[in-house]
Amino acid sequence: MTKYLVAKSSVIAVLTALSLAGCGGGGSESETAGGPCNVEVDEPVLTIQKATNASGGAAIAEIRLTNIKINDVVPDPSLLVIESKGMSVDGGALVCKAPCGFWSGKAKISFTAAANGFQSKSFIVDAVYSTQTGNCPARLTNGTKIEVALAPI
């Protein structure tokens, strides 16, 4: 299993536009005064377990995610793949070969999923890790998992 080590202070510097919180997730000042807080995650916060044909359930090999917003902010897709699983960037879209996932913090994530021969479908997901061990440093596990079913054209 891939491990992701996220130095929150680095994420803040790179993704300031996404208004990430500082270390400790709102904890006391003493938790963050000693330097950056490292947060370890086993998986992205949002994982698309599988993509299927809504009529019959056959697997769709590849889907494209566009119109992506994280907490109502449009991110640069090339930054999202840094901590992704099973994803690549093609133009302004994320390309997913399920299972795939991205992002590493609690967020409202919206996107449009599409594939050749299928109708596009929009999603809004409140993505969270359901388990946290420790505070600063912390270990986050059990991210949100979804399935994407697209209707044929």
N, C-alpha and C positions, 0 to 999 in steps of 0.2 A: 504494500500500500504506500502510495506517495505521501510524504509528509511535507507540509508547507510551514515554514517558519516566517512569521510576519512581524517585522519590527514596526510597531504602530507609528513611531515617529517618522520612519521612512515613508510609510503609506500616506501620512498626512502631508509630507512635503511634496510627494508626487501627485497626489489627488486632492489638493486643497479645495478644488471646486466642488468636491463631493461632501464637504463639511463633516469629515470624520471627527469623532470625539478623540480626546487624548487618552493616554494610558489609564487603565483601571475602569473604564466604562462609567465614569462618574463617581468613582470611589474617592476616598479622602486624599488630601494633598500629600500626606505622608507616603501613600502608595506610589506616587509618581515623582517625588522629589529626588530620588536617587538616580534617575536616568530613564531611558526608554523602557517600556514594558513590552516584553516579548509575549506574543500570543501564538500558541501552536495549534494548528488545526489539521485533522486527518483528511479532510475533504473540503471541496468548495461548499459554501452555504446553500447554493442551489444546484441540484443535480437533476438533469432530465434522464430518468431511468431508461425510457425507451420512447421511440417515435413510431406511431402506427397509423395504418389506414383505418379511419373511423368506420368504414364499411367492410367488416371482415377481420380486422385486427392484424393484417400482415405488416411485418416490420418495414419501416421506411429507413433506408440506409443512411441518408444524409438530409438534415434540415438546415435552413438558414434563419438566423435570428437577426431581425432588423428593428428599427424604432426602439432601441433599448434605452431604458431610463432606470437609474438607480436613485431612489429617494427623490424622484422628479428631476434629476439632473442627467443630461445626455453625456455619457462617458466616451472616451476614445476607445474603440474596440481593441486597438493594439495594446492598451494597458490592461484590458480585461483578460487577455490570454496569458498574461504573466503568471497568474495563479489559477490557471484553468486545467481542466482534465478533458481530453478528447475533443478539443476545440482548436480552430485556426481562424485566421482573419482572411477574408476575401473582399477587397474594397471596403465598404462601410459595414459589412455584415460579419457576424460570427457564424462559422460553419461548425455544425455539431454532428459527430458520429457517435450516437448514443451507445453506452451511457456517456454523458458529457456534463460538465458543470463549470461554474465560475463564481467569483467573488468570495470574500472571506470575512464578512461581517453582517450583522443583522441589517436587513434592508427591505424596502418595498421595491421589487423589481418588476418592470413591465417590459414586454417585448412582443413582436409579431413573429410567428413561426410560419415558414413556407417551405415547400418542396415542389419539384417539377411534377406536374400532373395533379396537384392538390390545391385546394382553396387555402388562402392565408387565414390564420386565426390569431387573435390577440389574447395575451395572458397578463394577469396582474397577480403577483405572488408575494406574500409576506414571508420572506425567507429568514429563517432563524436556525441557530444551533440549539437543539433541545437539551444538550448536556454541557455544563461548564464545570470544570474542576479547577479550583484555585481562583485567585483574583488577579494578581499582578506579580508574577507571571500567571497566565491562565492557559488551560487546554480546552478547546471547544470541539465537540463531536456531535454526530447525528444531525447533519444539516437537512434542510427541507428537500424532499424528493417528489418529483412530479412525473407524469406521463403526458406526452403530447399526441393527441389523436387528430389527424387532419382528414377532412372530407375530400373525396376525389372531385375533380372538376367535371 
